Amino acid sequence: MTIKEHHHTVIISPWVFEQSEIKLVYEGRLLQEIFKDEAVMREVLTSDCWVTLSSILIPG
């Protein structure tokens, strides 16, 4: 399988889907730093804002 990512478009080969493209939407929290302490990371996660990201899968 070959996967190449260009910005928010992901080219996949071989293409195994019936649709001509697939849009994925996902949410998460954007951490601004790397944490060594899991408890501190979890505390920051509770106050951080949610971000919505999307990608489009296309055949390649």
N, C-alpha and C positions, 0 to 999 in steps of 0.2 A: 504494500500500500504506500502510495506517495501522498504526502500532505505538505502543501506550501501555503504559508500564511502571508497575505498582503493586506495590511491594515486590518479591516474587519471582514475581509473575504478570504475564505479558505478553499483552496482548490484540492479536490480529492480524486485520486485515480487508483484503482478502478472505481467507477461510480456505480453503486449498487441500489440506488433509490429510483422509484418510479417518477418522482417529481423532477422538474428541470432545475430547481434550486430549493434549498431548505433554509429558512431563517430561524436562528436560535436566539432566544432572549433569556438572559439570566441576570440575577441580582446578587450583589455581595457587598462587602464593606472594604473600602480601600485603605489599607494600612500605610501610614507614612514613614514607618521605620521597621527595622528588623528587631525582634524581641528574643531575648535569651530566657526570659522568665514567662512561663505560660500564664500565670495568674495575672501579671501585669498586662499581657496581651489581651486576655479576656476582659479585663476592666476597660481597656481602651475600646474594644469592640462594642461594648454596651453603649458607649457615648458617640461613636463614630457614625457618620451618615451613610445611608444606603446609596449605592450607585447601580444603575441599570446599564448593562452592556449588551450588544447584539453582534452576531456574526452571520454571514451568509455563506452556506456551503454550495459550491458549484462544481460541476464535473470538469476534469482536466485531462 
